[in-house]
């Protein structure tokens, strides 16, 4: 698929916004060659035959929605962390990659008109009951209900169908592995969402809004909004004493940047009028992904777990560590693996194929003793015993054992297939093949379960 042209942003383009905004910020990319899109054509080989649109197709629609200003030196494609923004060429510090005028972001002003019409609330009512994030969430909720007829549908269409990041929406069995203190921390973080829903639940019930609808809209906002703290955002909110968290906005293209807490290579600046500029913060080589920082939240693992569903590995505050019960996870691993391996031993004990021609026998040893479970739980460094990352490391060790067992069974099946080439003891060999095939399926299922478990615990570390 060829590159999609994106026109350079001109200050003559009118801002379609409920509140008139004067966009007098000089566009730093205005005179640069940025007239092409940044969708990587190699990752966009899409078949247009009436199928459900792919993520990249939806992003194409988003790029065509407004006259965004994007550098030709970047591209949007799939990477290690899903869809992200990548450098097509080497980038120097302070190079400007993206510019958005205030009317190209979604702000509080956009929400008031919709909320007033849908919930029959005035702007004063909204500010009395809701903060900025809540207001944006209600706005997004009703725009989602409109579907493709929404004015911001090209943006909303790129949102995930489901969100499971807030801790209360994780599988209940994960709660059992958290210490009471960590559960308390996460309960406090979750209370923000609960408070937001309780404040608006009465209004939403009148419109038959399910909590799951609000949950999705709230998750979209809480994981994406940034502080549009320019004085033009909403001056009287500053006069009322509300802080920067009450002046959030959503940036449709800004969303495409993934985050990295250790060493982000891109920075973003909000102008006094609410415009946004994204710059290169560290030298970037061609092919590297561009990341932004989580900002002050890197020291708030409780908030990180609640908002994003994972935590920072080395927070500066010890109290922000989220501890899990290592022993209980170890016991769970042993119980699950032990049961599977015991069944494996029981079934494979018959895998002794006699070979009369050679006067001997082939013993396919599948004993549990050859794969001691205890070894993966032994720590070379005693100080690691209390490390909250230990659980995921142990699970990876357990998976290594399963991979070895699966490899053994695959090798065993090949040995049996080779032995079936002659007619000696074919009945025994077929029996051995059936048993090994059945066990391979069991171990593969166990492997899948353990991989899912490892991924789930990885979110806590």
N, C-alpha and C positions, 0 to 999 in steps of 0.2 A: 504494500500500500504506500503510495507516495506521501511525502510530507504535506501536511495541511497548512496552507498559508494563514498567518496571523497578522493582521495589520498593525502597524505601529500606532501606539496610543497618541491621539492628538488631543490637545486641550480644547479643541472645538467640538469634541464629542460630548453631547449633553449627558448629565448625570440623571438617571431615572431613579429618583429617591423621593420619599414622602416629604423630606425636609430639604429645601434648597441648600446646596453646599457650594461654596466658591472654591474651585480647585486651582489655586495659584502657585502650587509647588512646581518648581522646575523639574521636569522629568529627566533624570540623569542618562536615560538610554534613548532619548528622543532622536538624537542625530546619529545613532549607531545602527548598524545593519542587523536588525532583529526582526525581519519580516517573515521568517520561517518558523514553523512550529518545532517542538523538540520531541515529538513522538518518534521513537526508534522504529523505522519501517520493518526491520528484521523481526521484531516482536509483535508486529501488527498484521500478520497474514490471516485475516479474518474472512470468513465466508458469510456473505450477506444473502441468506436464504430464508429470512423470517425467523431465525432462531433468537433465543434470548440474548441480549447484548452482553458481550464480555466486558470485563473491567476496563480494558484498554479502549474499547469502543465508546464506553461511557465517558472516559476521559477525553476522547476526541470530541465528543459533543460538548463537553465542558470548555474545551479550548476554543471551540467555534462560537460559544455563547456570547462572549464579550471580547472587545479588542484588547486582550491582555498584552502586556509588554514583557517579552521574554528574550533572554539572550540566545543567540544561535549556537552558543558554545555548550549548551546543556541539552539533555534529552530525557524523556520519560520512558522507562522500561521496567521490566521485572528484574529483581535482584535477590540477594540473600534474604532480605526482609520484606519480600513482596514488591509491589510497585513502588518505585522511588525515582529520585532525580539524580542523574549522573552527568559527569563532565565528559563532553565529547573531545575537548582539547585541554591542554594544561591551562590552569587558571592561576592568576596572580592575586595576591592580597589586595583587597579593596575593589576588585572588579565587581561591577554591579550586574546582577543576574535577573532581577525581577523588580517591576514597579507596578503598584496598584494605586489608583486614585481612590479617594474615600467612597465614591459611588460604586466601586467594584468590590467592596467588602459588604458584609451583612452586619448591620449594627442595630442598636436599640431603636433608632428611628423607624427602621423597617418593620419592627415588631408591633409598634403601638397601633397602627391602623388596623392590622389584622386582628389583634386581641380585642380592640374596641368593638369591632363588628361581630366577632365570633363569640366572645364572652360577655358582651354588653358591659364592658368596663371602661372607665375613662382613664386617661394617662395618669391622673392623680391616684386613682384606685390601684392601678398596676404598681406604681412606685410604693404605695402603702403596703401592699401584700407581697411583692416579689422583688428580689434583687435582679441584677443584670442577667446572670446565668439562667435563673428561673424564667425570666421574661423571654429570653432567646429560645429556651426549651419549649415553651408554650407556642411560640411563633412557629418553630420548626415542626411541632406536632401537627398543627392545623395545615401547614403547607404540605406535609407528607400525606395528609388525608385527601388533599386535592389531586394528588398524583400528577400526571403529565400536564395538567392544566395550571399547575403552580408556576408563578413567575420565576421561581428559583429551582425548577425541576432539574435542569442540567447539573446543578450542584448536588441536589438531594439524591439523584439517581446513582451517584457514586458512593453513597453511604452503604455500609454493611446491612444486611437484612436483620441480623441479630447481634446483640451485645451481651457478653457474659463476663465482662471485666469486674463489675462491682462484686465484692467478696460475698455478699448475701446471695448472689446468683450462681456461685460456684457449687459443685456437687457437695452435698452435706458431709460426705465421708472425708473431704479435705479438712473440714473444721476439726475433726478428731485429732489431727496431727499437729495442731497449733497449741501452744501453751496458753493457759488462761489469760496471762498478761497480753499476749499477742492478739488473742481473740477480742479482748477489751479494747485494745488500740484500734483494731479494724472496725469494731462496732462504732466507735466514736467517729471514724472516718465515714462510715456508712450513714451516720446520722444526718449528714448534710443532705444526702439524697432523700432520706425519710422526711426531714423537715420541709424540703422543697415540695414534696408530693402532698404532705398534709396541708400546707398553706393553700394549695390550689385545688385539692381534691373535690371540695364542694362545687366549685365552678365546673370542673371536668365532668363530674357525675351528671350534671344537668345536660351534658352533650353526649352522654353515653360513651365517654372516653375510658377505655380500659387502662389499668395501671401499666400494663406491658407497653402500651403506646407511649405513655409519658416516659417510661423507663428508657425506651429507645431514643426518644427525642432528647432527654436529659443526658444520655450517654454521648450522643453526637456532639452536644454542646460542651460537656465537661471535658471531653478528650481533645477538643479542637480549639476552643476559644482562646483568644489572646487579649492582652491589655491594650486596647486602643485608647491611650491616655492623653491624646491631644485635646486641648481645651475646646475645640470645635465639636468633639464627640457628643457632649451634652452638657453645656456649661452649668445649668442649674443643678445638676447632680453633684458637681464639685461644691457649689455653694451650700448644698444641704449637708455637706460633711461626709458623703459616701466616698469610699476609697477606690483604689484602682481596680479592685476585683469587681466593682459595680459598673465598670466601663468597658466590658468585653466586646469583642467583635469576632466574626468568623471570616476567614480568608480562603475562598475556594481553591486558588492555586497554591497558596501557602500550605494548605493541608497535605500536598503531595510530598513535601520534605519529610523524611523520617528523622527520628531523634537519636542522639547519642550523647551520653552524659560525660564520657571520659574526655574526648577531644573533638568537639564539633568543629566543622570547617566552614560553616556559613553562619552569618549573623543577620539579624533583621532589625530595622529601625522604623518606628512609627513617627511620622512628621507631626507638626503642630496642628495640621488640618486633618489628621487621621489617615493620611496616605501611608503606604508601606513600601519600603525599599529593602531588598535582600542583597547582601554583599558577601564576597569571599573573605573569610576570616583567617584561614591558613592556606598556604600553597596547596593546590590540588593537581594531581596528575590525571591525564586523560584516562577515562574508564572508571575512576573512583566515584563512589556515591557521595552525594552532598548531604550533610547532616546539620541539624540545628540542635541547640541545647534544650534541656527541660527547664532551664533556669533555676530559680530558687527551690523548686520541688525536689531537686536531687538530695536534699537533706531531710526530706519528709517521706520516708519509706511507707508510712501508714497511708499517706495521701496517694503515693504512687501505686500501692497495692489496690486501693479502692478505685482510683480513677482509671489506671491503665491495666491492672491485673498482673503486675510484676513489680519487683523492687530493684533498687540499686545495690550492687554487690558490696561496696565499701563506703557506706555513709559515714560522715564525719561525726555523727552523734551516736554513741553506743545505744542509747535508748530507742533509736530508730530501727535497730535490728529486729527482725521478725523471727522469733525462735520456733522451731518445730521439735517434736519429740523424736529424737533419733531412734531410741530403743523400740518404740512402737512401729516405726517404719521398717526397721530391721526385722522385727518379728513378723510383720506382714509379708515382707519379701521372702523370708524363710518359709513361712506357711504356704505361700502361693507356689514358690519354686519347689519346695519339698514335696508337695502333693503331686505336682506335675511329674517330677523326677521319679517319685515312688511308683506312679502309674507306668512310667516309661520302663523302669526296671522290671516291673511285674510282667509287662507284655513282651519285653525283649529277652526275657530269660529263656525263651524257646528258640532264640535265633542261633541255634547250633546246627550247622548244615554238614551232614556226614558226606564224605567223599570216598567211596569205597575204592575207586580206581587208584587214588594216591595212598590209600591205607591210613588216612588221618582224618582230621576234621577241622573245620574253620569255626573259631569261636568269636562271634562279634560281641565284644565286651561293651556293655552299656551301663556299667555299674556306677552308682552315685559317688562311690569313694574316689573315682578318678577325677571328680570335679568338686573338691571340697568347698562348700559354701562359706565356711568360716574365713577363708583367705580374703574374700572381698570386703569383709567387715573389719579387718585388722588395719589400723592406721600406723603408718611409719612415723608420724609426728603426733605425739599425744595432745598437743595444743589444738589439733584439728578436731578433736572429739566434740568440742562445743561449738564448732563452726556451723552456722545455719546453712551453709552450702553442702554439708556432708550428705544430706539425704539424696540429693540428685546425683552426687558422685557414687554413692552406694548403688543406686538404681542402675547407673550406667555399668557398674561392675557386674551386677546381676544380669543385665542384658548381654554382657560379654559371654557369660556362661551359657545362656540360651543360644546365642549365635554359634558357639562351639558345638553344642548338642545338635543343633540343626545341621551344621556342616557334617558332623559325624553321620547322621542319618542319611543325608544325601549321598555321602560316600558309600555307606552300607548298601543303599539301593543300587548303586552302580555295580558294586561287587556281586550282588545277587543277580542283576541283569546279565553280567558276564558269565556267572555260573550256570545260568539257564540255557546257555548255548549248547550244552551237552544234555543227554537224556538221563543222567544219573541223578536219582533222588529228586526228580522234578516236582513231585508232590510236596516234599518238605521245603523245597526252594520257593514254590509258589506261596506256601503258607508263610514263610519268612518274609516274602515280598509284601504280602497283604498286611502283616503285622507292622513292618517297617513303614509302609505307606500310611497306615492309620496313625502311627506314632508321630510321623513327620507332620501330619495335619494337626495333631494335638499340640506339638511343640510350636508350630507356626502360630497357632491361635494364642498360646501362652505368650509367645514373643510379641504379638500384636498388643495384647493386654498390658504387658510390661512396658512397651514403648509408650502407650497411652498414659500409663501411670507415671512414667519418667517425665513426659512432657508436662503433665499436670503439676508435678512437684517442682519442675524447673521454673514454673511461673512464680514460685514462692522464693526463689533464690536470686 
